[in-house]
C-alpha cells in the first residue's frame, strides 16, 4: 500500500480525494499498488465529511510520517506552499501540484531538489487544468526544435471573449455573468489582467527551451480594454479575439507575451470557445500539434493531479528528468517582434486614409454602417516599435489589437 497526503481541501483538493476514492481500483492498478489517502491538511474543520477522520491541521504530522510517500499540494499561492513543498522534497517525498504561482516562481529549484533526493516534483495540472501538455513536452516532443508554443490558457477570459463575440455584450456585463456562474473570482484581476496566463506561458516556455523564463519579464496585457465595438469590426472581417500566451523562437531570439489578439478562421485556435483551453506546439519536424480540453475546473484539474501522483508512485526512487534549469532565458524586447495590428480611430475614413497609409504602410480600411465618427484599419506587417512610433503621430487612436 502507498500512503499519500493532500494539502488543501478546497475545490481542487476535494476533487483529488474524490477522484482517488471513486476510481481507486483504476488508480491503484495503474500505480501498481493500493493508493491510500492517509492525511488531508486544512485549517478548517469539515464535520460530517468522510475526510474528517483523516483531517489534520498541523503539516508537521504529514512531513514527519515516513509512511507518506507522495503529497498533492493544491492549496494555491506561494506561501506556505513553497515551504511545505520544499521541506517535503528534502524529506524524500515526491510532490505533485496544480499551483502555477509556485511553479512559475520556484520551479527550477524544486525540480533540482527532487532530482538530488531521487524523488519527483510534478506539475501537469499547473498549466492546462485537465489538458495533458507538460508530460508531452518533456517526454514526447523531444526530437523537435520547438519554434513556437501558443495557447488560450485561461478559461475565464475565453468565456468572456466568446460571449462578447457571439452575443454582442459589453465586458462588464459578461464579467458579472461569469462571476455569477462561478467562472470568475470576485476579484478577477489574475484572469482578466492576464497574470494567470502569464505564469502558465512562462512555465511552458521554460520547459520548451530548458532555461528559466521569468514571468515578471513577460509582456502582459489583459482584456479589460476590449469592447463590444471591437467585436463588431472583428465579426465583419471574419476574425475573433482571443487572449493568447505565446513564446516563440525566431532567428536565435526568444519572445514571450500575453495579450489579446485577433485571429481568423484559418488559425487552429479560432474555434476554441467558452471555458475551454487550447494549446498549440509548432516543431520544426513535427509541424503543429494541438492540445484541447477543459483548462480548469474541479475534476479535470484533480484528474491531472492524480495522474501525476500515479506517475510519482511508479517512480518512487527514480527521478524523471525535467529539463528546466535555473539559468535565465534572455527574452528579446517585444518591440522587435513583427505583426499586423488592428487599429480603431476617430474621424472620417476617407479623410484619414492617406495619413494612415503614410504612417502604417499599406492598410486595409474598415468601416461599420451603423457606426459614425470612427473607422478601423489593419496595418502592414511592422515591428511593435514601428507601430508605437507611427501611433505617436496620432491623437485619435481608440484602441489597437495585435493580429496573429
PyMOL commands that set and color helices and strands:
alter all, ss='L'
color gray80, all
select helices_A, chain A and resi 11-22+24-31+50-54+59-63+81-90+100-116+125-128+134-140+155-167+171-180+189-192+195-209+215-217+228-236+298-314+334-336+349-360+384-391
alter helices_A, ss='H'
color red, helices_A
select strands_A, chain A and resi 2-7+35-41+55-56+68-73+94-97+121-122+146-152+219-220+239-250+253-264+276-283+287-294+338-346+364-366+374-378+382-383+397-403
alter strands_A, ss='S'
color yellow, strands_A
deselect
rebuild
show_as cartoon
